[in-house]
Amino acid sequence: MIKEEYIDYLLVPSGLVFLGIYHLWLLLTIIKNPTRTVIGLNAISRYQWVQHMMRVSLLPPLLLLLLFF
């Protein structure tokens, strides 16, 4: 039977390597093809939303003042 200590020597580094490989894959996927991930889709949607808000004025400035006071 293998001691618990030796199992830890194997499982902890392999888990860290797996985690590192996953994050590297995620980073490359976000950079190369952002539509494949939720993070990339969220960034694209946020960018489009900001562009729309900068183009369209929903309320004139006077109405905004009346709304807050």
All heavy atoms as a GROMACS GRO file, in nm:
protein
  575
    1MET      N    1   0.085  -0.119   0.000
    1MET     CA    2   0.000   0.000   0.000
    1MET      C    3   0.089   0.125   0.000
    1MET      O    4   0.189   0.131   0.071
    1MET     CB    5  -0.088  -0.004   0.125
    1MET     CG    6  -0.183   0.109   0.134
    1MET     SD    7  -0.341   0.055   0.072
    1MET     CE    8  -0.440   0.189   0.119
    2ILE      N    9   0.052   0.225  -0.076
    2ILE     CA   10   0.128   0.350  -0.086
    2ILE      C   11   0.089   0.440   0.031
    2ILE      O   12  -0.029   0.455   0.064
    2ILE     CB   13   0.100   0.420  -0.220
    2ILE    CG1   14   0.138   0.330  -0.337
    2ILE    CG2   15   0.174   0.550  -0.229
    2ILE    CD1   16   0.102   0.386  -0.471
    3LYS      N   17   0.190   0.503   0.089
    3LYS     CA   18   0.164   0.594   0.199
    3LYS      C   19   0.092   0.718   0.148
    3LYS      O   20   0.107   0.758   0.034
    3LYS     CB   21   0.296   0.635   0.265
    3LYS     CG   22   0.362   0.524   0.342
    3LYS     CD   23   0.483   0.582   0.411
    3LYS     CE   24   0.556   0.476   0.489
    3LYS     NZ   25   0.676   0.529   0.553
    4GLU      N   26   0.015   0.780   0.238
    4GLU     CA   27  -0.057   0.903   0.203
    4GLU      C   28   0.038   1.013   0.163
    4GLU      O   29   0.008   1.093   0.075
    4GLU     CB   30  -0.140   0.949   0.324
    4GLU     CG   31  -0.288   0.933   0.304
    4GLU     CD   32  -0.365   0.990   0.419
    4GLU    OE1   33  -0.371   1.113   0.430
    4GLU    OE2   34  -0.417   0.910   0.499
    5GLU      N   35   0.152   1.019   0.225
    5GLU     CA   36   0.250   1.123   0.197
    5GLU      C   37   0.297   1.115   0.052
    5GLU      O   38   0.309   1.217  -0.017
    5GLU     CB   39   0.368   1.107   0.292
    5GLU     CG   40   0.473   1.214   0.278
    5GLU     CD   41   0.585   1.192   0.377
    5GLU    OE1   42   0.557   1.144   0.488
    5GLU    OE2   43   0.698   1.222   0.341
    6TYR      N   44   0.318   0.996   0.002
    6TYR     CA   45   0.365   0.978  -0.135
    6TYR      C   46   0.255   1.011  -0.236
    6TYR      O   47   0.282   1.061  -0.345
    6TYR     CB   48   0.418   0.837  -0.156
    6TYR     CG   49   0.540   0.807  -0.073
    6TYR    CD1   50   0.544   0.693   0.008
    6TYR    CD2   51   0.650   0.891  -0.074
    6TYR    CE1   52   0.654   0.665   0.085
    6TYR    CE2   53   0.762   0.864   0.003
    6TYR     CZ   54   0.764   0.751   0.082
    6TYR     OH   55   0.874   0.724   0.159
    7ILE      N   56   0.131   0.981  -0.199
    7ILE     CA   57   0.019   1.015  -0.286
    7ILE      C   58   0.008   1.167  -0.299
    7ILE      O   59  -0.017   1.220  -0.407
    7ILE     CB   60  -0.112   0.953  -0.234
    7ILE    CG1   61  -0.106   0.801  -0.247
    7ILE    CG2   62  -0.231   1.007  -0.311
    7ILE    CD1   63  -0.224   0.730  -0.186
    8ASP      N   64   0.028   1.238  -0.187
    8ASP     CA   65   0.025   1.384  -0.190
    8ASP      C   66   0.135   1.440  -0.280
    8ASP      O   67   0.114   1.538  -0.351
    8ASP     CB   68   0.040   1.442  -0.050
    8ASP     CG   69  -0.086   1.426   0.034
    8ASP    OD1   70  -0.192   1.398  -0.026
    8ASP    OD2   71  -0.078   1.441   0.157
    9TYR      N   72   0.252   1.378  -0.278
    9TYR     CA   73   0.362   1.423  -0.364
    9TYR      C   74   0.327   1.409  -0.511
    9TYR      O   75   0.381   1.480  -0.595
    9TYR     CB   76   0.489   1.344  -0.334
    9TYR     CG   77   0.556   1.382  -0.204
    9TYR    CD1   78   0.615   1.283  -0.126
    9TYR    CD2   79   0.560   1.512  -0.160
    9TYR    CE1   80   0.676   1.314  -0.007
    9TYR    CE2   81   0.621   1.546  -0.040
    9TYR     CZ   82   0.680   1.446   0.036
    9TYR     OH   83   0.740   1.479   0.154
   10LEU      N   84   0.239   1.320  -0.544
   10LEU     CA   85   0.199   1.299  -0.683
   10LEU      C   86   0.077   1.384  -0.720
   10LEU      O   87   0.076   1.450  -0.824
   10LEU     CB   88   0.167   1.151  -0.707
   10LEU     CG   89   0.115   1.117  -0.845
   10LEU    CD1   90   0.224   1.135  -0.948
   10LEU    CD2   91   0.062   0.976  -0.846
   11LEU      N   92  -0.025   1.386  -0.634
   11LEU     CA   93  -0.151   1.450  -0.668
   11LEU      C   94  -0.146   1.603  -0.665
   11LEU      O   95  -0.205   1.669  -0.750
   11LEU     CB   96  -0.263   1.400  -0.577
   11LEU     CG   97  -0.303   1.255  -0.595
   11LEU    CD1   98  -0.414   1.218  -0.497
   11LEU    CD2   99  -0.348   1.229  -0.737
   12VAL      N  100  -0.076   1.661  -0.569
   12VAL     CA  101  -0.072   1.807  -0.558
   12VAL      C  102  -0.003   1.870  -0.678
   12VAL      O  103  -0.059   1.960  -0.743
   12VAL     CB  104  -0.009   1.851  -0.424
   12VAL    CG1  105   0.015   2.001  -0.422
   12VAL    CG2  106  -0.098   1.811  -0.308
   13PRO      N  107   0.118   1.827  -0.716
   13PRO     CA  108   0.179   1.887  -0.835
   13PRO      C  109   0.100   1.861  -0.964
   13PRO      O  110   0.089   1.949  -1.050
   13PRO     CB  111   0.316   1.822  -0.844
   13PRO     CG  112   0.345   1.773  -0.708
   13PRO     CD  113   0.212   1.738  -0.649
   14SER      N  114   0.043   1.741  -0.977
   14SER     CA  115  -0.035   1.713  -1.097
   14SER      C  116  -0.160   1.801  -1.102
   14SER      O  117  -0.200   1.847  -1.210
   14SER     CB  118  -0.071   1.566  -1.107
   14SER     OG  119  -0.153   1.528  -1.000
   15GLY      N  120  -0.221   1.829  -0.989
   15GLY     CA  121  -0.336   1.920  -0.985
   15GLY      C  122  -0.297   2.062  -1.022
   15GLY      O  123  -0.370   2.130  -1.095
   16LEU      N  124  -0.182   2.107  -0.973
   16LEU     CA  125  -0.135   2.241  -1.007
   16LEU      C  126  -0.101   2.252  -1.155
   16LEU      O  127  -0.130   2.354  -1.220
   16LEU     CB  128  -0.015   2.278  -0.920
   16LEU     CG  129  -0.045   2.299  -0.772
   16LEU    CD1  130   0.084   2.320  -0.694
   16LEU    CD2  131  -0.140   2.414  -0.752
   17VAL      N  132  -0.040   2.149  -1.210
   17VAL     CA  133  -0.008   2.149  -1.353
   17VAL      C  134  -0.137   2.152  -1.435
   17VAL      O  135  -0.148   2.228  -1.532
   17VAL     CB  136   0.080   2.027  -1.389
   17VAL    CG1  137   0.088   2.007  -1.540
   17VAL    CG2  138   0.218   2.042  -1.330
   18PHE      N  139  -0.234   2.071  -1.397
   18PHE     CA  140  -0.362   2.068  -1.467
   18PHE      C  141  -0.429   2.205  -1.462
   18PHE      O  142  -0.481   2.254  -1.563
   18PHE     CB  143  -0.453   1.962  -1.406
   18PHE     CG  144  -0.586   1.952  -1.472
   18PHE    CD1  145  -0.600   1.892  -1.596
   18PHE    CD2  146  -0.698   2.002  -1.409
   18PHE    CE1  147  -0.723   1.884  -1.657
   18PHE    CE2  148  -0.822   1.995  -1.469
   18PHE     CZ  149  -0.835   1.935  -1.594
   19LEU      N  150  -0.427   2.269  -1.346
   19LEU     CA  151  -0.487   2.401  -1.330
   19LEU      C  152  -0.416   2.504  -1.417
   19LEU      O  153  -0.478   2.589  -1.481
   19LEU     CB  154  -0.483   2.443  -1.183
   19LEU     CG  155  -0.560   2.567  -1.143
   19LEU    CD1  156  -0.709   2.546  -1.163
   19LEU    CD2  157  -0.530   2.600  -0.998
   20GLY      N  158  -0.284   2.498  -1.421
   20GLY     CA  159  -0.206   2.590  -1.504
   20GLY      C  160  -0.234   2.570  -1.652
   20GLY      O  161  -0.250   2.668  -1.727
   21ILE      N  162  -0.242   2.446  -1.697
   21ILE     CA  163  -0.272   2.418  -1.838
   21ILE      C  164  -0.412   2.468  -1.874
   21ILE      O  165  -0.432   2.526  -1.981
   21ILE     CB  166  -0.257   2.267  -1.866
   21ILE    CG1  167  -0.110   2.227  -1.859
   21ILE    CG2  168  -0.317   2.230  -2.000
   21ILE    CD1  169  -0.085   2.078  -1.865
   22TYR      N  170  -0.508   2.448  -1.784
   22TYR     CA  171  -0.644   2.495  -1.810
   22TYR      C  172  -0.648   2.647  -1.826
   22TYR      O  173  -0.710   2.700  -1.918
   22TYR     CB  174  -0.739   2.452  -1.699
   22TYR     CG  175  -0.873   2.522  -1.706
   22TYR    CD1  176  -0.965   2.487  -1.804
   22TYR    CD2  177  -0.905   2.625  -1.618
   22TYR    CE1  178  -1.087   2.553  -1.813
   22TYR    CE2  179  -1.025   2.690  -1.627
   22TYR     CZ  180  -1.116   2.655  -1.725
   22TYR     OH  181  -1.235   2.721  -1.734
   23HIS      N  182  -0.580   2.720  -1.736
   23HIS     CA  183  -0.581   2.865  -1.743
   23HIS      C  184  -0.508   2.915  -1.868
   23HIS      O  185  -0.548   3.016  -1.928
   23HIS     CB  186  -0.523   2.927  -1.616
   23HIS     CG  187  -0.622   2.930  -1.505
   23HIS    ND1  188  -0.636   2.828  -1.415
   23HIS    CD2  189  -0.715   3.023  -1.472
   23HIS    CE1  190  -0.733   2.859  -1.330
   23HIS    NE2  191  -0.782   2.976  -1.363
   24LEU      N  192  -0.403   2.848  -1.908
   24LEU     CA  193  -0.334   2.884  -2.031
   24LEU      C  194  -0.425   2.862  -2.151
   24LEU      O  195  -0.434   2.948  -2.240
   24LEU     CB  196  -0.205   2.803  -2.044
   24LEU     CG  197  -0.118   2.834  -2.164
   24LEU    CD1  198  -0.065   2.977  -2.155
   24LEU    CD2  199  -0.003   2.735  -2.171
   25TRP      N  200  -0.495   2.748  -2.154
   25TRP     CA  201  -0.589   2.722  -2.263
   25TRP      C  202  -0.700   2.827  -2.265
   25TRP      O  203  -0.737   2.877  -2.373
   25TRP     CB  204  -0.651   2.582  -2.245
   25TRP     CG  205  -0.764   2.558  -2.338
   25TRP    CD1  206  -0.757   2.518  -2.468
   25TRP    CD2  207  -0.904   2.575  -2.310
   25TRP    NE1  208  -0.883   2.509  -2.521
   25TRP    CE2  209  -0.975   2.543  -2.427
   25TRP    CE3  210  -0.974   2.613  -2.196
   25TRP    CZ2  211  -1.114   2.550  -2.433
   25TRP    CZ3  212  -1.111   2.619  -2.203
   25TRP    CH2  213  -1.179   2.587  -2.319
   26LEU      N  214  -0.753   2.863  -2.148
   26LEU     CA  215  -0.860   2.963  -2.141
   26LEU      C  216  -0.811   3.098  -2.191
   26LEU      O  217  -0.880   3.166  -2.268
   26LEU     CB  218  -0.910   2.974  -1.997
   26LEU     CG  219  -1.029   3.066  -1.972
   26LEU    CD1  220  -1.151   3.016  -2.049
   26LEU    CD2  221  -1.059   3.074  -1.824
   27LEU      N  222  -0.691   3.139  -2.152
   27LEU     CA  223  -0.635   3.266  -2.197
   27LEU      C  224  -0.618   3.268  -2.348
   27LEU      O  225  -0.656   3.365  -2.415
   27LEU     CB  226  -0.500   3.292  -2.128
   27LEU     CG  227  -0.428   3.420  -2.169
   27LEU    CD1  228  -0.506   3.541  -2.126
   27LEU    CD2  229  -0.288   3.420  -2.111
   28LEU      N  230  -0.562   3.162  -2.405
   28LEU     CA  231  -0.542   3.157  -2.550
   28LEU      C  232  -0.676   3.154  -2.624
   28LEU      O  233  -0.690   3.215  -2.731
   28LEU     CB  234  -0.458   3.035  -2.586
   28LEU     CG  235  -0.313   3.040  -2.539
   28LEU    CD1  236  -0.242   2.909  -2.571
   28LEU    CD2  237  -0.240   3.157  -2.602
   29THR      N  238  -0.774   3.086  -2.570
   29THR     CA  239  -0.906   3.082  -2.634
   29THR      C  240  -0.972   3.219  -2.631
   29THR      O  241  -1.032   3.261  -2.730
   29THR     CB  242  -0.996   2.979  -2.563
   29THR    OG1  243  -0.930   2.853  -2.564
   29THR    CG2  244  -1.129   2.967  -2.633
   30ILE      N  245  -0.959   3.291  -2.521
   30ILE     CA  246  -1.017   3.425  -2.511
   30ILE      C  247  -0.950   3.519  -2.610
   30ILE      O  248  -1.016   3.601  -2.674
   30ILE     CB  249  -1.006   3.479  -2.367
   30ILE    CG1  250  -1.098   3.401  -2.275
   30ILE    CG2  251  -1.040   3.627  -2.361
   30ILE    CD1  252  -1.076   3.428  -2.128
   31ILE      N  253  -0.820   3.506  -2.626
   31ILE     CA  254  -0.747   3.594  -2.718
   31ILE      C  255  -0.777   3.560  -2.864
   31ILE      O  256  -0.805   3.649  -2.945
   31ILE     CB  257  -0.596   3.586  -2.690
   31ILE    CG1  258  -0.564   3.649  -2.554
   31ILE    CG2  259  -0.515   3.656  -2.800
   31ILE    CD1  260  -0.422   3.628  -2.508
   32LYS      N  261  -0.772   3.433  -2.899
   32LYS     CA  262  -0.787   3.392  -3.039
   32LYS      C  263  -0.931   3.385  -3.086
   32LYS      O  264  -0.962   3.423  -3.198
   32LYS     CB  265  -0.720   3.257  -3.062
   32LYS     CG  266  -0.570   3.264  -3.055
   32LYS     CD  267  -0.509   3.131  -3.089
   32LYS     CE  268  -0.358   3.143  -3.086
   32LYS     NZ  269  -0.294   3.021  -3.130
   33ASN      N  270  -1.021   3.334  -3.005
   33ASN     CA  271  -1.161   3.316  -3.044
   33ASN      C  272  -1.251   3.349  -2.925
   33ASN      O  273  -1.300   3.259  -2.857
   33ASN     CB  274  -1.184   3.173  -3.093
   33ASN     CG  275  -1.317   3.157  -3.161
   33ASN    OD1  276  -1.388   3.254  -3.180
   33ASN    ND2  277  -1.350   3.035  -3.197
   34PRO      N  278  -1.275   3.477  -2.900
   34PRO     CA  279  -1.349   3.515  -2.779
   34PRO      C  280  -1.495   3.470  -2.777
   34PRO      O  281  -1.554   3.462  -2.670
   34PRO     CB  282  -1.340   3.667  -2.778
   34PRO     CG  283  -1.304   3.706  -2.915
   34PRO     CD  284  -1.232   3.592  -2.976
   35THR      N  285  -1.552   3.436  -2.891
   35THR     CA  286  -1.692   3.395  -2.891
   35THR      C  287  -1.711   3.254  -2.839
   35THR      O  288  -1.824   3.210  -2.823
   35THR     CB  289  -1.752   3.407  -3.032
   35THR    OG1  290  -1.676   3.327  -3.122
   35THR    CG2  291  -1.753   3.550  -3.079
   36ARG      N  292  -1.604   3.181  -2.813
   36ARG     CA  293  -1.616   3.044  -2.760
   36ARG      C  294  -1.629   3.041  -2.608
   36ARG      O  295  -1.654   2.936  -2.550
   36ARG     CB  296  -1.493   2.961  -2.798
   36ARG     CG  297  -1.496   2.914  -2.941
   36ARG     CD  298  -1.383   2.822  -2.969
   36ARG     NE  299  -1.396   2.700  -2.890
   36ARG     CZ  300  -1.300   2.610  -2.878
   36ARG    NH1  301  -1.185   2.627  -2.937
   36ARG    NH2  302  -1.319   2.503  -2.805
   37THR      N  303  -1.609   3.155  -2.542
   37THR     CA  304  -1.614   3.156  -2.396
   37THR      C  305  -1.716   3.259  -2.346
   37THR      O  306  -1.746   3.357  -2.415
   37THR     CB  307  -1.478   3.191  -2.334
   37THR    OG1  308  -1.442   3.323  -2.375
   37THR    CG2  309  -1.371   3.094  -2.380
   38VAL      N  310  -1.767   3.239  -2.229
   38VAL     CA  311  -1.859   3.334  -2.167
   38VAL      C  312  -1.788   3.465  -2.137
   38VAL      O  313  -1.845   3.573  -2.151
   38VAL     CB  314  -1.920   3.272  -2.039
   38VAL    CG1  315  -2.002   3.375  -1.964
   38VAL    CG2  316  -2.004   3.152  -2.073
   39ILE      N  317  -1.662   3.456  -2.099
   39ILE     CA  318  -1.585   3.577  -2.068
   39ILE      C  319  -1.573   3.664  -2.193
   39ILE      O  320  -1.591   3.786  -2.188
   39ILE     CB  321  -1.446   3.538  -2.014
   39ILE    CG1  322  -1.460   3.461  -1.883
   39ILE    CG2  323  -1.359   3.661  -1.995
   39ILE    CD1  324  -1.332   3.396  -1.835
   40GLY      N  325  -1.543   3.602  -2.307
   40GLY     CA  326  -1.530   3.677  -2.431
   40GLY      C  327  -1.663   3.736  -2.477
   40GLY      O  328  -1.670   3.850  -2.522
   41LEU      N  329  -1.770   3.658  -2.467
   41LEU     CA  330  -1.902   3.709  -2.505
   41LEU      C  331  -1.945   3.824  -2.416
   41LEU      O  332  -2.003   3.922  -2.464
   41LEU     CB  333  -2.006   3.596  -2.497
   41LEU     CG  334  -1.995   3.488  -2.604
   41LEU    CD1  335  -2.093   3.376  -2.575
   41LEU    CD2  336  -2.021   3.545  -2.741
   42ASN      N  337  -1.914   3.816  -2.288
   42ASN     CA  338  -1.946   3.924  -2.196
   42ASN      C  339  -1.869   4.050  -2.232
   42ASN      O  340  -1.924   4.161  -2.230
   42ASN     CB  341  -1.914   3.881  -2.053
   42ASN     CG  342  -1.964   3.980  -1.952
   42ASN    OD1  343  -2.056   4.056  -1.978
   42ASN    ND2  344  -1.903   3.979  -1.835
   43ALA      N  345  -1.741   4.037  -2.268
   43ALA     CA  346  -1.661   4.153  -2.306
   43ALA      C  347  -1.715   4.218  -2.433
   43ALA      O  348  -1.722   4.341  -2.443
   43ALA     CB  349  -1.515   4.112  -2.324
   44ILE      N  350  -1.753   4.135  -2.531
   44ILE     CA  351  -1.808   4.189  -2.656
   44ILE      C  352  -1.940   4.260  -2.629
   44ILE      O  353  -1.963   4.372  -2.678
   44ILE     CB  354  -1.827   4.075  -2.758
   44ILE    CG1  355  -1.692   4.022  -2.804
   44ILE    CG2  356  -1.909   4.123  -2.878
   44ILE    CD1  357  -1.700   3.893  -2.884
   45SER      N  358  -2.027   4.200  -2.549
   45SER     CA  359  -2.156   4.262  -2.517
   45SER      C  360  -2.137   4.393  -2.441
   45SER      O  361  -2.207   4.491  -2.467
   45SER     CB  362  -2.241   4.167  -2.433
   45SER     OG  363  -2.267   4.050  -2.504
   46ARG      N  364  -2.044   4.395  -2.346
   46ARG     CA  365  -2.018   4.516  -2.270
   46ARG      C  366  -1.968   4.627  -2.360
   46ARG      O  367  -2.010   4.743  -2.349
   46ARG     CB  368  -1.916   4.487  -2.159
   46ARG     CG  369  -1.905   4.599  -2.059
   46ARG     CD  370  -1.808   4.567  -1.945
   46ARG     NE  371  -1.795   4.428  -1.912
   46ARG     CZ  372  -1.683   4.356  -1.929
   46ARG    NH1  373  -1.576   4.411  -1.980
   46ARG    NH2  374  -1.679   4.229  -1.894
   47TYR      N  375  -1.879   4.594  -2.454
   47TYR     CA  376  -1.826   4.694  -2.548
   47TYR      C  377  -1.938   4.751  -2.634
   47TYR      O  378  -1.947   4.872  -2.653
   47TYR     CB  379  -1.718   4.630  -2.635
   47TYR     CG  380  -1.663   4.724  -2.739
   47TYR    CD1  381  -1.571   4.822  -2.705
   47TYR    CD2  382  -1.705   4.714  -2.872
   47TYR    CE1  383  -1.523   4.909  -2.801
   47TYR    CE2  384  -1.656   4.800  -2.968
   47TYR     CZ  385  -1.565   4.897  -2.932
   47TYR     OH  386  -1.516   4.983  -3.027
   48GLN      N  387  -2.026   4.664  -2.685
   48GLN     CA  388  -2.136   4.710  -2.767
   48GLN      C  389  -2.233   4.796  -2.687
   48GLN      O  390  -2.285   4.896  -2.737
   48GLN     CB  391  -2.210   4.592  -2.830
   48GLN     CG  392  -2.131   4.521  -2.935
   48GLN     CD  393  -2.200   4.396  -2.986
   48GLN    OE1  394  -2.299   4.350  -2.928
   48GLN    NE2  395  -2.149   4.340  -3.093
   49TRP      N  396  -2.256   4.761  -2.562
   49TRP     CA  397  -2.346   4.838  -2.477
   49TRP      C  398  -2.291   4.977  -2.453
   49TRP      O  399  -2.364   5.076  -2.462
   49TRP     CB  400  -2.367   4.765  -2.345
   49TRP     CG  401  -2.457   4.838  -2.250
   49TRP    CD1  402  -2.593   4.844  -2.253
   49TRP    CD2  403  -2.416   4.918  -2.139
   49TRP    NE1  404  -2.638   4.923  -2.150
   49TRP    CE2  405  -2.533   4.969  -2.079
   49TRP    CE3  406  -2.292   4.951  -2.085
   49TRP    CZ2  407  -2.527   5.052  -1.968
   49TRP    CZ3  408  -2.288   5.034  -1.974
   49TRP    CH2  409  -2.404   5.082  -1.917
   50VAL      N  410  -2.162   4.986  -2.424
   50VAL     CA  411  -2.099   5.117  -2.400
   50VAL      C  412  -2.106   5.202  -2.526
   50VAL      O  413  -2.137   5.322  -2.520
   50VAL     CB  414  -1.953   5.100  -2.351
   50VAL    CG1  415  -1.880   5.232  -2.354
   50VAL    CG2  416  -1.951   5.040  -2.212
   51GLN      N  417  -2.077   5.144  -2.642
   51GLN     CA  418  -2.084   5.219  -2.767
   51GLN      C  419  -2.226   5.271  -2.791
   51GLN      O  420  -2.245   5.385  -2.833
   51GLN     CB  421  -2.040   5.130  -2.884
   51GLN     CG  422  -1.894   5.091  -2.880
   51GLN     CD  423  -1.802   5.210  -2.880
   51GLN    OE1  424  -1.823   5.306  -2.953
   51GLN    NE2  425  -1.702   5.205  -2.795
   52HIS      N  426  -2.325   5.189  -2.763
   52HIS     CA  427  -2.464   5.231  -2.780
   52HIS      C  428  -2.500   5.344  -2.684
   52HIS      O  429  -2.565   5.441  -2.724
   52HIS     CB  430  -2.557   5.111  -2.760
   52HIS     CG  431  -2.702   5.145  -2.776
   52HIS    ND1  432  -2.758   5.171  -2.899
   52HIS    CD2  433  -2.801   5.158  -2.685
   52HIS    CE1  434  -2.886   5.199  -2.882
   52HIS    NE2  435  -2.915   5.190  -2.753
   53MET      N  436  -2.459   5.332  -2.559
   53MET     CA  437  -2.489   5.436  -2.460
   53MET      C  438  -2.419   5.568  -2.495
   53MET      O  439  -2.473   5.675  -2.469
   53MET     CB  440  -2.446   5.391  -2.320
   53MET     CG  441  -2.533   5.286  -2.260
   53MET     SD  442  -2.698   5.349  -2.233
   53MET     CE  443  -2.795   5.224  -2.311
   54MET      N  444  -2.301   5.559  -2.555
   54MET     CA  445  -2.230   5.682  -2.592
   54MET      C  446  -2.298   5.749  -2.712
   54MET      O  447  -2.294   5.871  -2.726
   54MET     CB  448  -2.085   5.651  -2.627
   54MET     CG  449  -2.006   5.600  -2.508
   54MET     SD  450  -1.997   5.716  -2.374
   54MET     CE  451  -1.870   5.823  -2.434
   55ARG      N  452  -2.361   5.672  -2.800
   55ARG     CA  453  -2.426   5.727  -2.918
   55ARG      C  454  -2.564   5.784  -2.888
   55ARG      O  455  -2.602   5.888  -2.941
   55ARG     CB  456  -2.441   5.619  -3.026
   55ARG     CG  457  -2.337   5.624  -3.131
   55ARG     CD  458  -2.366   5.528  -3.244
   55ARG     NE  459  -2.340   5.391  -3.200
   55ARG     CZ  460  -2.427   5.292  -3.208
   55ARG    NH1  461  -2.544   5.311  -3.261
   55ARG    NH2  462  -2.398   5.172  -3.163
   56VAL      N  463  -2.639   5.714  -2.808
   56VAL     CA  464  -2.780   5.749  -2.787
   56VAL      C  465  -2.796   5.822  -2.655
   56VAL      O  466  -2.753   5.776  -2.551
   56VAL     CB  467  -2.867   5.621  -2.786
   56VAL    CG1  468  -3.011   5.656  -2.758
   56VAL    CG2  469  -2.853   5.548  -2.917
   57SER      N  470  -2.862   5.935  -2.660
   57SER     CA  471  -2.894   6.007  -2.538
   57SER      C  472  -3.039   5.975  -2.504
   57SER      O  473  -3.131   6.009  -2.578
   57SER     CB  474  -2.875   6.157  -2.559
   57SER     OG  475  -2.920   6.227  -2.447
   58LEU      N  476  -3.060   5.910  -2.391
   58LEU     CA  477  -3.195   5.868  -2.356
   58LEU      C  478  -3.281   5.984  -2.307
   58LEU      O  479  -3.398   5.993  -2.340
   58LEU     CB  480  -3.189   5.758  -2.251
   58LEU     CG  481  -3.121   5.629  -2.295
   58LEU    CD1  482  -3.116   5.531  -2.179
   58LEU    CD2  483  -3.194   5.566  -2.411
   59LEU      N  484  -3.223   6.069  -2.227
   59LEU     CA  485  -3.298   6.183  -2.174
   59LEU      C  486  -3.215   6.310  -2.191
   59LEU      O  487  -3.094   6.308  -2.174
   59LEU     CB  488  -3.326   6.163  -2.025
   59LEU     CG  489  -3.419   6.050  -1.986
   59LEU    CD1  490  -3.421   6.035  -1.836
   59LEU    CD2  491  -3.558   6.075  -2.037
   60PRO      N  492  -3.281   6.420  -2.222
   60PRO     CA  493  -3.206   6.547  -2.225
   60PRO      C  494  -3.152   6.579  -2.086
   60PRO      O  495  -3.206   6.535  -1.984
   60PRO     CB  496  -3.311   6.649  -2.267
   60PRO     CG  497  -3.425   6.571  -2.323
   60PRO     CD  498  -3.417   6.435  -2.263
   61PRO      N  499  -3.044   6.655  -2.080
   61PRO     CA  500  -2.984   6.685  -1.949
   61PRO      C  501  -3.079   6.752  -1.850
   61PRO      O  502  -3.071   6.728  -1.731
   61PRO     CB  503  -2.868   6.779  -1.985
   61PRO     CG  504  -2.839   6.750  -2.128
   61PRO     CD  505  -2.967   6.707  -2.190
   62LEU      N  506  -3.172   6.833  -1.900
   62LEU     CA  507  -3.266   6.899  -1.809
   62LEU      C  508  -3.356   6.796  -1.740
   62LEU      O  509  -3.383   6.806  -1.620
   62LEU     CB  510  -3.351   7.000  -1.886
   62LEU     CG  511  -3.451   7.080  -1.803
   62LEU    CD1  512  -3.380   7.158  -1.694
   62LEU    CD2  513  -3.531   7.172  -1.892
   63LEU      N  514  -3.403   6.697  -1.814
   63LEU     CA  515  -3.487   6.594  -1.754
   63LEU      C  516  -3.409   6.512  -1.650
   63LEU      O  517  -3.464   6.469  -1.549
   63LEU     CB  518  -3.543   6.502  -1.860
   63LEU     CG  519  -3.657   6.560  -1.945
   63LEU    CD1  520  -3.701   6.459  -2.049
   63LEU    CD2  521  -3.774   6.598  -1.857
   64LEU      N  522  -3.281   6.490  -1.676
   64LEU     CA  523  -3.200   6.419  -1.578
   64LEU      C  524  -3.189   6.497  -1.448
   64LEU      O  525  -3.195   6.440  -1.339
   64LEU     CB  526  -3.060   6.392  -1.635
   64LEU     CG  527  -3.052   6.281  -1.739
   64LEU    CD1  528  -2.910   6.273  -1.796
   64LEU    CD2  529  -3.090   6.147  -1.680
   65LEU      N  530  -3.174   6.629  -1.459
   65LEU     CA  531  -3.168   6.711  -1.338
   65LEU      C  532  -3.300   6.704  -1.261
   65LEU      O  533  -3.302   6.694  -1.139
   65LEU     CB  534  -3.136   6.856  -1.374
   65LEU     CG  535  -2.992   6.883  -1.414
   65LEU    CD1  536  -2.976   7.027  -1.459
   65LEU    CD2  537  -2.900   6.854  -1.299
   66LEU      N  538  -3.412   6.709  -1.334
   66LEU     CA  539  -3.542   6.701  -1.267
   66LEU      C  540  -3.565   6.564  -1.203
   66LEU      O  541  -3.631   6.554  -1.101
   66LEU     CB  542  -3.653   6.730  -1.367
   66LEU     CG  543  -3.658   6.873  -1.420
   66LEU    CD1  544  -3.765   6.886  -1.529
   66LEU    CD2  545  -3.686   6.971  -1.308
   67LEU      N  546  -3.509   6.461  -1.264
   67LEU     CA  547  -3.526   6.327  -1.212
   67LEU      C  548  -3.456   6.308  -1.078
   67LEU      O  549  -3.507   6.241  -0.989
   67LEU     CB  550  -3.467   6.227  -1.313
   67LEU     CG  551  -3.562   6.118  -1.359
   67LEU    CD1  552  -3.528   6.082  -1.502
   67LEU    CD2  553  -3.552   5.999  -1.272
   68PHE      N  554  -3.340   6.368  -1.062
   68PHE     CA  555  -3.261   6.347  -0.940
   68PHE      C  556  -3.289   6.449  -0.831
   68PHE      O  557  -3.242   6.434  -0.720
   68PHE     CB  558  -3.113   6.344  -0.974
   68PHE     CG  559  -3.073   6.220  -1.050
   68PHE    CD1  560  -3.032   6.227  -1.182
   68PHE    CD2  561  -3.080   6.096  -0.990
   68PHE    CE1  562  -2.998   6.114  -1.252
   68PHE    CE2  563  -3.046   5.981  -1.059
   68PHE     CZ  564  -3.006   5.992  -1.190
   69PHE      N  565  -3.362   6.556  -0.860
   69PHE     CA  566  -3.390   6.656  -0.756
   69PHE      C  567  -3.534   6.674  -0.730
   69PHE      O  568  -3.623   6.634  -0.782
   69PHE     CB  569  -3.328   6.792  -0.793
   69PHE     CG  570  -3.179   6.790  -0.791
   69PHE    CD1  571  -3.107   6.794  -0.909
   69PHE    CD2  572  -3.110   6.782  -0.671
   69PHE    CE1  573  -2.969   6.793  -0.907
   69PHE    CE2  574  -2.972   6.781  -0.668
   69PHE     CZ  575  -2.901   6.786  -0.787
   0.00000   0.00000   0.00000
